[in-house]
Amino acid sequence: MSLKDIYATSLTLLTDFYQLTMAYGYWKKGMAEQEAVFHLYFRKNPFKGGYTIAAGLEHAVQYLQELQFREEDLKYLSGLKGNQGQPLFEQDFIQYLQDLKFTCSVDAIPEGTAVFPNEPLVRVRGPLLQAQLIETPLLTLINFETLIATKAARIADAAKGDAVIEFGMRRAQGIDGSLSASRAAYIGGTSATSNLLAGQLYGIPVRGTHAHSWVQAFDSEEEAFAAYGEAFPQDSVFLVDTYNTLQGVKNAIETARKLQPKGFKFGGIRLDSGDLTYLSIEARKLLDRAGFTDTNIVASNDLDEHIITSLKHEGSKVNVWGIGTKMVTAYDQPALGGVYKLAALKQPDGNWEYKVKLSEQRAKTSNPGILQVRRFYDKSGNMADMIYNELQPLPEQLQIVDPLDSTRRKTISPGTASEVLLIPVFKEGQLIYTLPDLATIKARTKAQLDRLHESIRRYLNPHNYPAGLEESLHQYKTDLILKLRS
């Protein structure tokens, strides 16, 4: 089985109903081919954190490559009825959809990049109908994986170099939820997964121990450990808390001693309940006294970055962390809150009309223009991110304005090193971006986090990374808002 067997099929109707009704309205009004620009972004970092890790682009690319209305899709749409029992869509519109080919240009921030509120993760430019139609699928593909990659990055950061294994499939939201979560968690920093299908599809290393039921299936814990050790002499990690945890550690040690003459390597023990700090300290003493100084202590039991940090502060001897529910479900914040907004519409005279969505809440007012993100940095790491209109010339002296507080500004000196973050992915419907492999994306995440100051990476009250609007764009947005409100 390949990745294409799972994702590379037409999922065009994986969208909200109103995307089709708007598409029909654009077609009726003669606006379907009018050129538009949309941006996909989020308004607030998840988990009350200071950063976010972009993910999900590969699946978005695969979706767009297969964007077409199949015969069964068109048959279904033809059968939809209005309130009076009439066909909801005209047959000529159905024919239009049958002939539809994806021709948009798409720019995106690569997966594994640290990103911040209001920065476009994806920019879509092309026919209004097409750009509108892909809103929902892009959001569902980017939002979830970005959320999980961010959670995994926080957990991996808390582990401080210890291995983190993802095994949340049994608690994930369905089949695709588990696969997407395994992939995104690996991007964020996990070292392995228990999900075999994710291992097959994505090449993620797979790891696991045994369940309590394995121990219960034998007459004694010692017999269970011996049988498992004989089956996996180089890969055994014994789950020791079925009956009495510290006695379980002693039984595991005795089993390992008996199997050593046969070439057995004692991989580790796993603690799944109780006081993990106390039990890991006592287990480490028992293992070290027995000469098993390299044997790992694996811990699980509803862990997250906060619990791991606390356990380490208490002196825990755990050195491998098994994370399930709280990572793959993003337990403390189950949605990213990404949005997709129209920012520019080309007029018949060839000029762009910039669009803004107003709100009584400043955070929900969108940014107008054809936007790009430029990141400034020095030898110590990232300095600031600037969102600007690509079609407007930039002044030599740059000022970045906080979109939520215009009194907060950061000046960028001329000649400061920088890079643009949005890179071309599709040009007029043709894929021009080479998708990196998962290991490359994972390495990018680590490199990106290394460039962020510790104050931005901390979990409680992180420092706000300077990411805002270029001054002239901020002024244009302000003038446009005043005009619309008047």
Salt bridges, closest charged atoms under 4 A:
GLU35 OE2 - ARG125 NE 2.71
GLU35 OE1 - LYS346 NZ 3.26
GLU58 OE1 - ARG183 NH2 2.83
GLU72 OE2 - ARG70 NH1 3.68
ASP73 OD1 - ARG70 NH2 3.21
GLU90 OE2 - LYS28 NZ 2.63
ASP107 OD1 - ARG123 NH2 3.20
GLU111 OE2 - ARG183 NH1 2.79
GLU145 OE2 - HIS59 ND1 2.60
GLU145 OE1 - ARG183 NH1 2.81
ASP157 OD1 - ARG457 NH2 2.64
ASP162 OD2 - LYS312 NZ 2.90
ASP241 OD1 - HIS212 NE2 2.70
GLU254 OE1 - ARG257 NH1 3.88
ASP272 OD1 - ARG270 NH2 3.55
GLU282 OE2 - LYS285 NZ 3.25
ASP288 OD1 - ARG284 NE 3.05
GLU305 OE1 - LYS151 NZ 2.83
GLU305 OE2 - ARG154 NE 2.73
GLU305 OE2 - HIS306 NE2 3.81
ASP332 OD1 - LYS151 NZ 2.97
GLU353 OE2 - LYS355 NZ 2.73
ASP385 OD2 - ARG375 NH2 2.69
GLU390 OE1 - ARG123 NH1 3.32
ASP402 OD2 - ARG408 NH1 3.72
GLU419 OE2 - ARG451 NH2 3.55
ASP450 OD2 - LYS446 NZ 3.10
GLU471 OE2 - ARG409 NH1 2.86
